């Protein structure tokens, strides 16, 4: 799976938490939910931050291009717009979703 698709799934998961009034999930929560390794998770979160689809902070090591930590604060209006418009979502992530039912690659199903 590529970074772009991983990022789309993470944005959907984070959006789902936000719309339920729950806290925005952080690295430990996302690691537990996805069972992804650290690099895969950080690359997807860095992608979302870089596209301004999540409000967060990417921390890299000195002289490194590799993210060491990503803190996610919220989903800004642009992220909500992408989530709630199937065409925008598909254009950004190269796959489509149905907000009513979606199966994550890590096994969970949203209904």
C-alpha positions, 0 to 999 in steps of 0.5 A: 500500500502507498503513502497516499492510500494510507493517508486517505484511510487515516484521514477517514479514521480521524474524521470519524473520531472527530464527528463522534465528538471523540478526541483526535487520535494520536500515534499510540491510538493509531498504531493500535488501531492500524497495527502499522509500523512506525514508519508507515504511520508517520509517512502517512501523517506527514503526507496529511500535514503537508497537504494541510488536511490535518492540523499537526506538527511534523518533527524530524531529526537534525539533518534528516528527511524522515519524520520522528514524530507527528502530533495531530491537533485537528482536522481543518476546514480543508480536511473536512471539505475533502472528507465530505466531497467524494470527488475531492477525496478521490482526487486527493487519494486515488480511491473512493469512499462511502461515508456510510460503510467503509472497510479499512485495510487493517480490518476494521469496518465503519458502518 
